[in-house]
Amino acid sequence: MSVSNRAFELADRRAEEERAAGIRRVQQAIRSAIEVTVSPFCDCGEPIPDARRQAVPNAIRCIDCETFVERQNRRSA
Ligand SMILES: [Zn+2]
């Protein structure tokens, strides 16, 4: 590998790392904002799993309750 290619690769890798760090910072900020505004617990008292809260940032119900509500909505529609 030539010197210029190596320098380019290093710069490229650094840019990639900075981008990843930036994304992590944003994700962390979003996560802490969610923790402040949305309760981690469902009305039924069950904790809402982190994975679910990340996938659905404004999730207010646990999966069981969400499924129940969706089923009721479908029935009444
Ligand atoms: Zn629930």
N, CA, C, O and the ligand as a Tripos MOL2 file, in Angstrom:
@<TRIPOS>MOLECULE
protein
  309   307    78     0     0
PROTEIN
NO_CHARGES

@<TRIPOS>ATOM
      1 N           0.8460   -1.2000    0.0000 N.3       1 MET1
      2 CA          0.0000    0.0000    0.0000 C.3       1 MET1
      3 C           0.8780    1.2450    0.0000 C.2       1 MET1
      4 O           1.8560    1.2960    0.7450 O.2       1 MET1
      5 N           0.5640    2.2330   -0.7980 N.am      2 SER2
      6 CA          1.3630    3.4520   -0.8710 C.3       2 SER2
      7 C           1.0920    4.3390    0.3380 C.2       2 SER2
      8 O           0.1030    4.1680    1.0510 O.2       2 SER2
      9 N           2.0030    5.2970    0.5470 N.am      3 VAL3
     10 CA          1.8830    6.1840    1.7160 C.3       3 VAL3
     11 C           0.5970    6.9970    1.6390 C.2       3 VAL3
     12 O          -0.1060    7.1710    2.6340 O.2       3 VAL3
     13 N           0.3010    7.4950    0.4280 N.am      4 SER4
     14 CA         -0.8760    8.3580    0.3190 C.3       4 SER4
     15 C          -2.1600    7.5680    0.5840 C.2       4 SER4
     16 O          -3.1080    8.0780    1.1820 O.2       4 SER4
     17 N          -2.1690    6.3260    0.1290 N.am      5 ASN5
     18 CA         -3.3420    5.4990    0.3970 C.3       5 ASN5
     19 C          -3.5270    5.2790    1.9000 C.2       5 ASN5
     20 O          -4.6410    5.3100    2.4230 O.2       5 ASN5
     21 N          -2.3820    5.0550    2.5820 N.am      6 ARG6
     22 CA         -2.4330    4.7950    4.0140 C.3       6 ARG6
     23 C          -2.9440    6.0260    4.7630 C.2       6 ARG6
     24 O          -3.7620    5.9170    5.6780 O.2       6 ARG6
     25 N          -2.4480    7.2020    4.3600 N.am      7 ALA7
     26 CA         -2.9000    8.4420    4.9990 C.3       7 ALA7
     27 C          -4.3950    8.6390    4.7660 C.2       7 ALA7
     28 O          -5.1380    9.0400    5.6620 O.2       7 ALA7
     29 N          -4.8030    8.3510    3.5620 N.am      8 PHE8
     30 CA         -6.2190    8.5000    3.2410 C.3       8 PHE8
     31 C          -7.0710    7.5520    4.0820 C.2       8 PHE8
     32 O          -8.1450    7.9030    4.5710 O.2       8 PHE8
     33 N          -6.5420    6.3280    4.2300 N.am      9 GLU9
     34 CA         -7.2940    5.3400    4.9960 C.3       9 GLU9
     35 C          -7.4320    5.7560    6.4600 C.2       9 GLU9
     36 O          -8.4890    5.5940    7.0690 O.2       9 GLU9
     37 N          -6.3280    6.3010    7.0160 N.am     10 LEU10
     38 CA         -6.3610    6.7450    8.4120 C.3      10 LEU10
     39 C          -7.3440    7.9000    8.5890 C.2      10 LEU10
     40 O          -8.1170    7.9300    9.5460 O.2      10 LEU10
     41 N          -7.3040    8.8460    7.6580 N.am     11 ALA11
     42 CA         -8.2090    9.9900    7.7390 C.3      11 ALA11
     43 C          -9.6520    9.5190    7.6130 C.2      11 ALA11
     44 O         -10.5510   10.0090    8.2970 O.2      11 ALA11
     45 N          -9.8430    8.5640    6.7280 N.am     12 ASP12
     46 CA        -11.1730    8.0280    6.5050 C.3      12 ASP12
     47 C         -11.6870    7.3440    7.7630 C.2      12 ASP12
     48 O         -12.8450    7.4990    8.1500 O.2      12 ASP12
     49 N         -10.7860    6.5770    8.3980 N.am     13 ARG13
     50 CA        -11.1810    5.8630    9.6100 C.3      13 ARG13
     51 C         -11.5210    6.8480   10.7220 C.2      13 ARG13
     52 O         -12.4700    6.6480   11.4800 O.2      13 ARG13
     53 N         -10.7090    7.9430   10.8080 N.am     14 ARG14
     54 CA        -10.9660    8.9400   11.8540 C.3      14 ARG14
     55 C         -12.3200    9.6100   11.6270 C.2      14 ARG14
     56 O         -13.0770    9.8400   12.5700 O.2      14 ARG14
     57 N         -12.6100    9.9190   10.3700 N.am     15 ALA15
     58 CA        -13.8930   10.5440   10.0560 C.3      15 ALA15
     59 C         -15.0330    9.5990   10.4320 C.2      15 ALA15
     60 O         -16.0670   10.0160   10.9530 O.2      15 ALA15
     61 N         -14.8120    8.3280   10.1540 N.am     16 GLU16
     62 CA        -15.8320    7.3210   10.4810 C.3      16 GLU16
     63 C         -16.0600    7.2590   11.9870 C.2      16 GLU16
     64 O         -17.1970    7.1850   12.4540 O.2      16 GLU16
     65 N         -14.9320    7.2910   12.7570 N.am     17 GLU17
     66 CA        -15.0540    7.2380   14.2150 C.3      17 GLU17
     67 C         -15.7540    8.4800   14.7570 C.2      17 GLU17
     68 O         -16.5700    8.3970   15.6760 O.2      17 GLU17
     69 N         -15.4220    9.6400   14.1710 N.am     18 GLU18
     70 CA        -16.0550   10.8790   14.6300 C.3      18 GLU18
     71 C         -17.5510   10.8610   14.3360 C.2      18 GLU18
     72 O         -18.3680   11.3270   15.1300 O.2      18 GLU18
     73 N         -17.8800   10.3140   13.1850 N.am     19 ARG19
     74 CA        -19.2960   10.2160   12.8150 C.3      19 ARG19
     75 C         -20.0280    9.3050   13.8080 C.2      19 ARG19
     76 O         -21.1250    9.6190   14.2690 O.2      19 ARG19
     77 N         -19.3900    8.1640   14.1250 N.am     20 ALA20
     78 CA        -19.9950    7.2130   15.0570 C.3      20 ALA20
     79 C         -20.1460    7.8460   16.4360 C.2      20 ALA20
     80 O         -21.1640    7.6570   17.1020 O.2      20 ALA20
     81 N         -19.1280    8.6000   16.8650 N.am     21 ALA21
     82 CA        -19.1840    9.2500   18.1700 C.3      21 ALA21
     83 C         -20.3010   10.2900   18.1830 C.2      21 ALA21
     84 O         -21.0090   10.4360   19.1790 O.2      21 ALA21
     85 N         -20.4550   11.0110   17.0740 N.am     22 GLY22
     86 CA        -21.5140   12.0070   16.9700 C.3      22 GLY22
     87 C         -22.8810   11.3590   17.0700 C.2      22 GLY22
     88 O         -23.7720   11.8580   17.7570 O.2      22 GLY22
     89 N         -23.0360   10.2400   16.3760 N.am     23 ILE23
     90 CA        -24.3110    9.5220   16.4060 C.3      23 ILE23
     91 C         -24.5970    9.0360   17.8250 C.2      23 ILE23
     92 O         -25.7220    9.1310   18.3160 O.2      23 ILE23
     93 N         -23.5380    8.5050   18.4820 N.am     24 ARG24
     94 CA        -23.7140    8.0390   19.8640 C.3      24 ARG24
     95 C         -24.1670    9.1820   20.7680 C.2      24 ARG24
     96 O         -25.0440    9.0070   21.6140 O.2      24 ARG24
     97 N         -23.5530   10.3660   20.5780 N.am     25 ARG25
     98 CA        -23.9280   11.5190   21.4120 C.3      25 ARG25
     99 C         -25.3890   11.8770   21.1990 C.2      25 ARG25
    100 O         -26.1170   12.1380   22.1570 O.2      25 ARG25
    101 N         -25.8180   11.8880   19.9440 N.am     26 VAL26
    102 CA        -27.1990   12.2360   19.6320 C.3      26 VAL26
    103 C         -28.1420   11.1970   20.2340 C.2      26 VAL26
    104 O         -29.1610   11.5380   20.8350 O.2      26 VAL26
    105 N         -27.7840    9.9160   20.0630 N.am     27 GLN27
    106 CA        -28.6310    8.8490   20.6080 C.3      27 GLN27
    107 C         -28.7430    8.9610   22.1210 C.2      27 GLN27
    108 O         -29.8060    8.7340   22.6970 O.2      27 GLN27
    109 N         -27.6100    9.3210   22.7650 N.am     28 GLN28
    110 CA        -27.6150    9.4530   24.2110 C.3      28 GLN28
    111 C         -28.5040   10.6270   24.6380 C.2      28 GLN28
    112 O         -29.2490   10.5320   25.6140 O.2      28 GLN28
    113 N         -28.4140   11.7260   23.8960 N.am     29 ALA29
    114 CA        -29.2300   12.8990   24.2020 C.3      29 ALA29
    115 C         -30.7060   12.5610   24.0420 C.2      29 ALA29
    116 O         -31.5310   12.9370   24.8750 O.2      29 ALA29
    117 N         -31.0330   11.8450   22.9610 N.am     30 ILE30
    118 CA        -32.4240   11.4520   22.7300 C.3      30 ILE30
    119 C         -32.8930   10.5490   23.8650 C.2      30 ILE30
    120 O         -33.9950   10.7030   24.3920 O.2      30 ILE30
    121 N         -32.0250    9.6000   24.2280 N.am     31 ARG31
    122 CA        -32.3930    8.6520   25.2690 C.3      31 ARG31
    123 C         -32.6660    9.3770   26.5890 C.2      31 ARG31
    124 O         -33.6520    9.0800   27.2630 O.2      31 ARG31
    125 N         -31.7980   10.3260   26.9650 N.am     32 SER32
    126 CA        -32.0100   11.0100   28.2410 C.3      32 SER32
    127 C         -33.2290   11.9110   28.1610 C.2      32 SER32
    128 O         -33.9200   12.1050   29.1610 O.2      32 SER32
    129 N         -33.5060   12.4680   26.9790 N.am     33 ALA33
    130 CA        -34.7080   13.2870   26.8160 C.3      33 ALA33
    131 C         -35.9460   12.4220   26.9860 C.2      33 ALA33
    132 O         -36.9230   12.8380   27.6080 O.2      33 ALA33
    133 N         -35.9000   11.2210   26.4340 N.am     34 ILE34
    134 CA        -37.0280   10.3010   26.5570 C.3      34 ILE34
    135 C         -37.2330    9.9360   28.0230 C.2      34 ILE34
    136 O         -38.3640    9.8870   28.5070 O.2      34 ILE34
    137 N         -36.1300    9.6800   28.7240 N.am     35 GLU35
    138 CA        -36.2480    9.2760   30.1170 C.3      35 GLU35
    139 C         -36.9010   10.3590   30.9550 C.2      35 GLU35
    140 O         -37.5930   10.0700   31.9310 O.2      35 GLU35
    141 N         -36.6760   11.6260   30.5630 N.am     36 VAL36
    142 CA        -37.2600   12.7230   31.3290 C.3      36 VAL36
    143 C         -38.7480   12.8450   31.0250 C.2      36 VAL36
    144 O         -39.5530   13.0600   31.9310 O.2      36 VAL36
    145 N         -39.1200   12.7060   29.7330 N.am     37 THR37
    146 CA        -40.4940   13.0250   29.3420 C.3      37 THR37
    147 C         -41.4270   11.8300   29.4030 C.2      37 THR37
    148 O         -42.6250   12.0070   29.6240 O.2      37 THR37
    149 N         -40.9200   10.6170   29.2160 N.am     38 VAL38
    150 CA        -41.7910    9.4490   29.1650 C.3      38 VAL38
    151 C         -41.4600    8.5010   30.3070 C.2      38 VAL38
    152 O         -40.3050    8.1250   30.5030 O.2      38 VAL38
    153 N         -42.4700    8.1270   31.0440 N.am     39 SER39
    154 CA        -42.2660    7.1970   32.1440 C.3      39 SER39
    155 C         -41.8230    5.8420   31.6030 C.2      39 SER39
    156 O         -42.3500    5.3800   30.5910 O.2      39 SER39
    157 N         -40.8680    5.2060   32.2600 N.am     40 PRO40
    158 CA        -40.4300    3.8810   31.7990 C.3      40 PRO40
    159 C         -41.4120    2.7870   32.2030 C.2      40 PRO40
    160 O         -41.1790    1.6050   31.9520 O.2      40 PRO40
    161 N         -42.5190    3.1970   32.8360 N.am     41 PHE41
    162 CA        -43.4840    2.1970   33.2820 C.3      41 PHE41
    163 C         -44.8230    2.3840   32.5860 C.2      41 PHE41
    164 O         -45.2750    3.5030   32.3440 O.2      41 PHE41
    165 N         -45.4340    1.2610   32.2750 N.am     42 CYS42
    166 CA        -46.7680    1.2410   31.6850 C.3      42 CYS42
    167 C         -47.7990    1.5260   32.7750 C.2      42 CYS42
    168 O         -47.4890    1.4410   33.9640 O.2      42 CYS42
    169 N         -49.0130    1.8600   32.3760 N.am     43 ASP43
    170 CA        -50.0880    2.0990   33.3450 C.3      43 ASP43
    171 C         -50.3170    0.8950   34.2440 C.2      43 ASP43
    172 O         -50.7130    1.0500   35.4000 O.2      43 ASP43
    173 N         -50.0710   -0.3150   33.7200 N.am     44 CYS44
    174 CA        -50.3160   -1.5280   34.4830 C.3      44 CYS44
    175 C         -49.2000   -1.7960   35.4890 C.2      44 CYS44
    176 O         -49.2920   -2.7300   36.2850 O.2      44 CYS44
    177 N         -48.1460   -0.9800   35.4550 N.am     45 GLY45
    178 CA        -47.0640   -1.1480   36.4040 C.3      45 GLY45
    179 C         -45.8900   -1.9200   35.8480 C.2      45 GLY45
    180 O         -44.8350   -1.9950   36.4780 O.2      45 GLY45
    181 N         -46.0680   -2.5020   34.6590 N.am     46 GLU46
    182 CA        -44.9740   -3.2310   34.0200 C.3      46 GLU46
    183 C         -43.9600   -2.2440   33.4650 C.2      46 GLU46
    184 O         -44.3450   -1.2320   32.8800 O.2      46 GLU46
    185 N         -42.6750   -2.5180   33.6350 N.am     47 PRO47
    186 CA        -41.6860   -1.6550   32.9830 C.3      47 PRO47
    187 C         -41.7200   -1.8620   31.4770 C.2      47 PRO47
    188 O         -41.8670   -2.9870   30.9990 O.2      47 PRO47
    189 N         -41.5810   -0.7600   30.7290 N.am     48 ILE48
    190 CA        -41.5220   -0.8510   29.2680 C.3      48 ILE48
    191 C         -40.0790   -1.1700   28.8900 C.2      48 ILE48
    192 O         -39.1760   -0.4140   29.2510 O.2      48 ILE48
    193 N         -39.8360   -2.2640   28.1780 N.am     49 PRO49
    194 CA        -38.4550   -2.6640   27.8690 C.3      49 PRO49
    195 C         -37.7080   -1.5730   27.1120 C.2      49 PRO49
    196 O         -38.2810   -0.8810   26.2700 O.2      49 PRO49
    197 N         -36.4060   -1.4270   27.4270 N.am     50 ASP50
    198 CA        -35.5730   -0.4220   26.7710 C.3      50 ASP50
    199 C         -35.6170   -0.5610   25.2550 C.2      50 ASP50
    200 O         -35.6820    0.4350   24.5340 O.2      50 ASP50
    201 N         -35.5800   -1.8140   24.7730 N.am     51 ALA51
    202 CA        -35.5660   -2.0470   23.3290 C.3      51 ALA51
    203 C         -36.8270   -1.4790   22.6930 C.2      51 ALA51
    204 O         -36.7890   -0.9090   21.6020 O.2      51 ALA51
    205 N         -37.9450   -1.6450   23.3960 N.am     52 ARG52
    206 CA        -39.2070   -1.1320   22.8750 C.3      52 ARG52
    207 C         -39.2260    0.3920   22.9010 C.2      52 ARG52
    208 O         -39.7230    1.0260   21.9700 O.2      52 ARG52
    209 N         -38.6840    0.9810   23.9720 N.am     53 ARG53
    210 CA        -38.6820    2.4380   24.0970 C.3      53 ARG53
    211 C         -37.7450    3.0600   23.0790 C.2      53 ARG53
    212 O         -37.9490    4.1960   22.6510 O.2      53 ARG53
    213 N         -36.7110    2.3130   22.6880 N.am     54 GLN54
    214 CA        -35.8140    2.8340   21.6570 C.3      54 GLN54
    215 C         -36.4550    2.7260   20.2810 C.2      54 GLN54
    216 O         -36.2960    3.6070   19.4370 O.2      54 GLN54
    217 N         -37.1830    1.6340   20.0680 N.am     55 ALA55
    218 CA        -37.8430    1.4420   18.7750 C.3      55 ALA55
    219 C         -39.0270    2.3950   18.6440 C.2      55 ALA55
    220 O         -39.2710    2.9490   17.5720 O.2      55 ALA55
    221 N         -39.7580    2.5810   19.7350 N.am     56 VAL56
    222 CA        -40.9190    3.4750   19.7500 C.3      56 VAL56
    223 C         -40.7010    4.4880   20.8640 C.2      56 VAL56
    224 O         -41.1230    4.2620   21.9980 O.2      56 VAL56
    225 N         -40.0310    5.6290   20.5460 N.am     57 PRO57
    226 CA        -39.6090    6.5680   21.6010 C.3      57 PRO57
    227 C         -40.7500    7.0740   22.4700 C.2      57 PRO57
    228 O         -40.5370    7.3830   23.6420 O.2      57 PRO57
    229 N         -41.9700    7.1650   21.9140 N.am     58 ASN58
    230 CA        -43.0690    7.6800   22.7250 C.3      58 ASN58
    231 C         -43.9880    6.5680   23.2150 C.2      58 ASN58
    232 O         -45.1600    6.8000   23.5120 O.2      58 ASN58
    233 N         -43.4390    5.3590   23.2950 N.am     59 ALA59
    234 CA        -44.2370    4.2400   23.7870 C.3      59 ALA59
    235 C         -44.6500    4.5060   25.2220 C.2      59 ALA59
    236 O         -43.8060    4.8310   26.0570 O.2      59 ALA59
    237 N         -45.9360    4.3730   25.5220 N.am     60 ILE60
    238 CA        -46.4120    4.6060   26.8850 C.3      60 ILE60
    239 C         -46.9790    3.3310   27.4800 C.2      60 ILE60
    240 O         -47.3680    3.3060   28.6480 O.2      60 ILE60
    241 N         -47.0310    2.2450   26.6620 N.am     61 ARG61
    242 CA        -47.5760    0.9880   27.1590 C.3      61 ARG61
    243 C         -46.5750   -0.1280   26.9680 C.2      61 ARG61
    244 O         -45.7300   -0.0800   26.0740 O.2      61 ARG61
    245 N         -46.6800   -1.1420   27.8240 N.am     62 CYS62
    246 CA        -45.8770   -2.3340   27.6250 C.3      62 CYS62
    247 C         -46.4510   -3.0970   26.4290 C.2      62 CYS62
    248 O         -47.5260   -2.7610   25.9330 O.2      62 CYS62
    249 N         -45.7480   -4.1020   25.9790 N.am     63 ILE63
    250 CA        -46.1590   -4.8090   24.7650 C.3      63 ILE63
    251 C         -47.5190   -5.4750   24.9700 C.2      63 ILE63
    252 O         -48.3550   -5.4760   24.0660 O.2      63 ILE63
    253 N         -47.7400   -6.0380   26.1560 N.am     64 ASP64
    254 CA        -49.0210   -6.6960   26.4450 C.3      64 ASP64
    255 C         -50.1860   -5.7220   26.3210 C.2      64 ASP64
    256 O         -51.1880   -6.0210   25.6720 O.2      64 ASP64
    257 N         -50.0490   -4.5580   26.9470 N.am     65 CYS65
    258 CA        -51.1280   -3.5740   26.9250 C.3      65 CYS65
    259 C         -51.3180   -3.0170   25.5180 C.2      65 CYS65
    260 O         -52.4480   -2.8080   25.0760 O.2      65 CYS65
    261 N         -50.1990   -2.7740   24.8080 N.am     66 GLU66
    262 CA        -50.2850   -2.2420   23.4510 C.3      66 GLU66
    263 C         -51.0430   -3.2320   22.5630 C.2      66 GLU66
    264 O         -51.9030   -2.8370   21.7760 O.2      66 GLU66
    265 N         -50.7170   -4.5220   22.6960 N.am     67 THR67
    266 CA        -51.4000   -5.5520   21.9090 C.3      67 THR67
    267 C         -52.8840   -5.5710   22.2370 C.2      67 THR67
    268 O         -53.7290   -5.6910   21.3490 O.2      67 THR67
    269 N         -53.1890   -5.4510   23.5190 N.am     68 PHE68
    270 CA        -54.5870   -5.4590   23.9750 C.3      68 PHE68
    271 C         -55.3410   -4.2740   23.3790 C.2      68 PHE68
    272 O         -56.4390   -4.4390   22.8460 O.2      68 PHE68
    273 N         -54.7520   -3.0730   23.4680 N.am     69 VAL69
    274 CA        -55.4060   -1.8660   22.9670 C.3      69 VAL69
    275 C         -55.5890   -1.9520   21.4550 C.2      69 VAL69
    276 O         -56.6420   -1.5970   20.9240 O.2      69 VAL69
    277 N         -54.5340   -2.4360   20.7610 N.am     70 GLU70
    278 CA        -54.6230   -2.5430   19.3010 C.3      70 GLU70
    279 C         -55.7470   -3.4970   18.8970 C.2      70 GLU70
    280 O         -56.4720   -3.2570   17.9320 O.2      70 GLU70
    281 N         -55.8710   -4.5780   19.6580 N.am     71 ARG71
    282 CA        -56.9100   -5.5540   19.3480 C.3      71 ARG71
    283 C         -58.2860   -4.9350   19.5400 C.2      71 ARG71
    284 O         -59.1910   -5.1470   18.7340 O.2      71 ARG71
    285 N         -58.4360   -4.1600   20.6290 N.am     72 GLN72
    286 CA        -59.7170   -3.5020   20.8960 C.3      72 GLN72
    287 C         -60.0360   -2.4830   19.8190 C.2      72 GLN72
    288 O         -61.1750   -2.3970   19.3600 O.2      72 GLN72
    289 N         -59.0360   -1.7080   19.4110 N.am     73 ASN73
    290 CA        -59.2430   -0.7050   18.3650 C.3      73 ASN73
    291 C         -59.6920   -1.3660   17.0710 C.2      73 ASN73
    292 O         -60.5700   -0.8630   16.3700 O.2      73 ASN73
    293 N         -59.0730   -2.5020   16.7690 N.am     74 ARG74
    294 CA        -59.3980   -3.1980   15.5220 C.3      74 ARG74
    295 C         -60.8400   -3.6920   15.5660 C.2      74 ARG74
    296 O         -61.5540   -3.6630   14.5640 O.2      74 ARG74
    297 N         -61.2620   -4.1560   16.7770 N.am     75 ARG75
    298 CA        -62.6030   -4.7070   16.9200 C.3      75 ARG75
    299 C         -63.6490   -3.6060   16.7560 C.2      75 ARG75
    300 O         -64.6880   -3.8130   16.1290 O.2      75 ARG75
    301 N         -63.3590   -2.4060   17.3390 N.am     76 SER76
    302 CA        -64.3420   -1.3410   17.3160 C.3      76 SER76
    303 C         -64.3530   -0.6110   15.9700 C.2      76 SER76
    304 O         -65.3270    0.0700   15.6490 O.2      76 SER76
    305 N         -63.2850   -0.7440   15.1840 N.am     77 ALA77
    306 CA        -63.2030   -0.0250   13.9170 C.3      77 ALA77
    307 C         -64.0700   -0.6880   12.8470 C.2      77 ALA77
    308 O         -64.1210   -0.2130   11.7120 O.2      77 ALA77
    309 ZN        -48.9510   -2.6530   30.5190 Zn       78 ZN78
@<TRIPOS>BOND
     1     1     2 1
     2     2     3 1
     3     3     4 2
     4     3     5 am
     5     5     6 1
     6     6     7 1
     7     7     8 2
     8     7     9 am
     9     9    10 1
    10    10    11 1
    11    11    12 2
    12    11    13 am
    13    13    14 1
    14    14    15 1
    15    15    16 2
    16    15    17 am
    17    17    18 1
    18    18    19 1
    19    19    20 2
    20    19    21 am
    21    21    22 1
    22    22    23 1
    23    23    24 2
    24    23    25 am
    25    25    26 1
    26    26    27 1
    27    27    28 2
    28    27    29 am
    29    29    30 1
    30    30    31 1
    31    31    32 2
    32    31    33 am
    33    33    34 1
    34    34    35 1
    35    35    36 2
    36    35    37 am
    37    37    38 1
    38    38    39 1
    39    39    40 2
    40    39    41 am
    41    41    42 1
    42    42    43 1
    43    43    44 2
    44    43    45 am
    45    45    46 1
    46    46    47 1
    47    47    48 2
    48    47    49 am
    49    49    50 1
    50    50    51 1
    51    51    52 2
    52    51    53 am
    53    53    54 1
    54    54    55 1
    55    55    56 2
    56    55    57 am
    57    57    58 1
    58    58    59 1
    59    59    60 2
    60    59    61 am
    61    61    62 1
    62    62    63 1
    63    63    64 2
    64    63    65 am
    65    65    66 1
    66    66    67 1
    67    67    68 2
    68    67    69 am
    69    69    70 1
    70    70    71 1
    71    71    72 2
    72    71    73 am
    73    73    74 1
    74    74    75 1
    75    75    76 2
    76    75    77 am
    77    77    78 1
    78    78    79 1
    79    79    80 2
    80    79    81 am
    81    81    82 1
    82    82    83 1
    83    83    84 2
    84    83    85 am
    85    85    86 1
    86    86    87 1
    87    87    88 2
    88    87    89 am
    89    89    90 1
    90    90    91 1
    91    91    92 2
    92    91    93 am
    93    93    94 1
    94    94    95 1
    95    95    96 2
    96    95    97 am
    97    97    98 1
    98    98    99 1
    99    99   100 2
   100    99   101 am
   101   101   102 1
   102   102   103 1
   103   103   104 2
   104   103   105 am
   105   105   106 1
   106   106   107 1
   107   107   108 2
   108   107   109 am
   109   109   110 1
   110   110   111 1
   111   111   112 2
   112   111   113 am
   113   113   114 1
   114   114   115 1
   115   115   116 2
   116   115   117 am
   117   117   118 1
   118   118   119 1
   119   119   120 2
   120   119   121 am
   121   121   122 1
   122   122   123 1
   123   123   124 2
   124   123   125 am
   125   125   126 1
   126   126   127 1
   127   127   128 2
   128   127   129 am
   129   129   130 1
   130   130   131 1
   131   131   132 2
   132   131   133 am
   133   133   134 1
   134   134   135 1
   135   135   136 2
   136   135   137 am
   137   137   138 1
   138   138   139 1
   139   139   140 2
   140   139   141 am
   141   141   142 1
   142   142   143 1
   143   143   144 2
   144   143   145 am
   145   145   146 1
   146   146   147 1
   147   147   148 2
   148   147   149 am
   149   149   150 1
   150   150   151 1
   151   151   152 2
   152   151   153 am
   153   153   154 1
   154   154   155 1
   155   155   156 2
   156   155   157 am
   157   157   158 1
   158   158   159 1
   159   159   160 2
   160   159   161 am
   161   161   162 1
   162   162   163 1
   163   163   164 2
   164   163   165 am
   165   165   166 1
   166   166   167 1
   167   167   168 2
   168   167   169 am
   169   169   170 1
   170   170   171 1
   171   171   172 2
   172   171   173 am
   173   173   174 1
   174   174   175 1
   175   175   176 2
   176   175   177 am
   177   177   178 1
   178   178   179 1
   179   179   180 2
   180   179   181 am
   181   181   182 1
   182   182   183 1
   183   183   184 2
   184   183   185 am
   185   185   186 1
   186   186   187 1
   187   187   188 2
   188   187   189 am
   189   189   190 1
   190   190   191 1
   191   191   192 2
   192   191   193 am
   193   193   194 1
   194   194   195 1
   195   195   196 2
   196   195   197 am
   197   197   198 1
   198   198   199 1
   199   199   200 2
   200   199   201 am
   201   201   202 1
   202   202   203 1
   203   203   204 2
   204   203   205 am
   205   205   206 1
   206   206   207 1
   207   207   208 2
   208   207   209 am
   209   209   210 1
   210   210   211 1
   211   211   212 2
   212   211   213 am
   213   213   214 1
   214   214   215 1
   215   215   216 2
   216   215   217 am
   217   217   218 1
   218   218   219 1
   219   219   220 2
   220   219   221 am
   221   221   222 1
   222   222   223 1
   223   223   224 2
   224   223   225 am
   225   225   226 1
   226   226   227 1
   227   227   228 2
   228   227   229 am
   229   229   230 1
   230   230   231 1
   231   231   232 2
   232   231   233 am
   233   233   234 1
   234   234   235 1
   235   235   236 2
   236   235   237 am
   237   237   238 1
   238   238   239 1
   239   239   240 2
   240   239   241 am
   241   241   242 1
   242   242   243 1
   243   243   244 2
   244   243   245 am
   245   245   246 1
   246   246   247 1
   247   247   248 2
   248   247   249 am
   249   249   250 1
   250   250   251 1
   251   251   252 2
   252   251   253 am
   253   253   254 1
   254   254   255 1
   255   255   256 2
   256   255   257 am
   257   257   258 1
   258   258   259 1
   259   259   260 2
   260   259   261 am
   261   261   262 1
   262   262   263 1
   263   263   264 2
   264   263   265 am
   265   265   266 1
   266   266   267 1
   267   267   268 2
   268   267   269 am
   269   269   270 1
   270   270   271 1
   271   271   272 2
   272   271   273 am
   273   273   274 1
   274   274   275 1
   275   275   276 2
   276   275   277 am
   277   277   278 1
   278   278   279 1
   279   279   280 2
   280   279   281 am
   281   281   282 1
   282   282   283 1
   283   283   284 2
   284   283   285 am
   285   285   286 1
   286   286   287 1
   287   287   288 2
   288   287   289 am
   289   289   290 1
   290   290   291 1
   291   291   292 2
   292   291   293 am
   293   293   294 1
   294   294   295 1
   295   295   296 2
   296   295   297 am
   297   297   298 1
   298   298   299 1
   299   299   300 2
   300   299   301 am
   301   301   302 1
   302   302   303 1
   303   303   304 2
   304   303   305 am
   305   305   306 1
   306   306   307 1
   307   307   308 2
@<TRIPOS>SUBSTRUCTURE
     1 MET1         2 RESIDUE 1 A MET
     2 SER2         6 RESIDUE 1 A SER
     3 VAL3        10 RESIDUE 1 A VAL
     4 SER4        14 RESIDUE 1 A SER
     5 ASN5        18 RESIDUE 1 A ASN
     6 ARG6        22 RESIDUE 1 A ARG
     7 ALA7        26 RESIDUE 1 A ALA
     8 PHE8        30 RESIDUE 1 A PHE
     9 GLU9        34 RESIDUE 1 A GLU
    10 LEU10       38 RESIDUE 1 A LEU
    11 ALA11       42 RESIDUE 1 A ALA
    12 ASP12       46 RESIDUE 1 A ASP
    13 ARG13       50 RESIDUE 1 A ARG
    14 ARG14       54 RESIDUE 1 A ARG
    15 ALA15       58 RESIDUE 1 A ALA
    16 GLU16       62 RESIDUE 1 A GLU
    17 GLU17       66 RESIDUE 1 A GLU
    18 GLU18       70 RESIDUE 1 A GLU
    19 ARG19       74 RESIDUE 1 A ARG
    20 ALA20       78 RESIDUE 1 A ALA
    21 ALA21       82 RESIDUE 1 A ALA
    22 GLY22       86 RESIDUE 1 A GLY
    23 ILE23       90 RESIDUE 1 A ILE
    24 ARG24       94 RESIDUE 1 A ARG
    25 ARG25       98 RESIDUE 1 A ARG
    26 VAL26      102 RESIDUE 1 A VAL
    27 GLN27      106 RESIDUE 1 A GLN
    28 GLN28      110 RESIDUE 1 A GLN
    29 ALA29      114 RESIDUE 1 A ALA
    30 ILE30      118 RESIDUE 1 A ILE
    31 ARG31      122 RESIDUE 1 A ARG
    32 SER32      126 RESIDUE 1 A SER
    33 ALA33      130 RESIDUE 1 A ALA
    34 ILE34      134 RESIDUE 1 A ILE
    35 GLU35      138 RESIDUE 1 A GLU
    36 VAL36      142 RESIDUE 1 A VAL
    37 THR37      146 RESIDUE 1 A THR
    38 VAL38      150 RESIDUE 1 A VAL
    39 SER39      154 RESIDUE 1 A SER
    40 PRO40      158 RESIDUE 1 A PRO
    41 PHE41      162 RESIDUE 1 A PHE
    42 CYS42      166 RESIDUE 1 A CYS
    43 ASP43      170 RESIDUE 1 A ASP
    44 CYS44      174 RESIDUE 1 A CYS
    45 GLY45      178 RESIDUE 1 A GLY
    46 GLU46      182 RESIDUE 1 A GLU
    47 PRO47      186 RESIDUE 1 A PRO
    48 ILE48      190 RESIDUE 1 A ILE
    49 PRO49      194 RESIDUE 1 A PRO
    50 ASP50      198 RESIDUE 1 A ASP
    51 ALA51      202 RESIDUE 1 A ALA
    52 ARG52      206 RESIDUE 1 A ARG
    53 ARG53      210 RESIDUE 1 A ARG
    54 GLN54      214 RESIDUE 1 A GLN
    55 ALA55      218 RESIDUE 1 A ALA
    56 VAL56      222 RESIDUE 1 A VAL
    57 PRO57      226 RESIDUE 1 A PRO
    58 ASN58      230 RESIDUE 1 A ASN
    59 ALA59      234 RESIDUE 1 A ALA
    60 ILE60      238 RESIDUE 1 A ILE
    61 ARG61      242 RESIDUE 1 A ARG
    62 CYS62      246 RESIDUE 1 A CYS
    63 ILE63      250 RESIDUE 1 A ILE
    64 ASP64      254 RESIDUE 1 A ASP
    65 CYS65      258 RESIDUE 1 A CYS
    66 GLU66      262 RESIDUE 1 A GLU
    67 THR67      266 RESIDUE 1 A THR
    68 PHE68      270 RESIDUE 1 A PHE
    69 VAL69      274 RESIDUE 1 A VAL
    70 GLU70      278 RESIDUE 1 A GLU
    71 ARG71      282 RESIDUE 1 A ARG
    72 GLN72      286 RESIDUE 1 A GLN
    73 ASN73      290 RESIDUE 1 A ASN
    74 ARG74      294 RESIDUE 1 A ARG
    75 ARG75      298 RESIDUE 1 A ARG
    76 SER76      302 RESIDUE 1 A SER
    77 ALA77      306 RESIDUE 1 A ALA
    78 ZN78       309 GROUP 0 **** ****
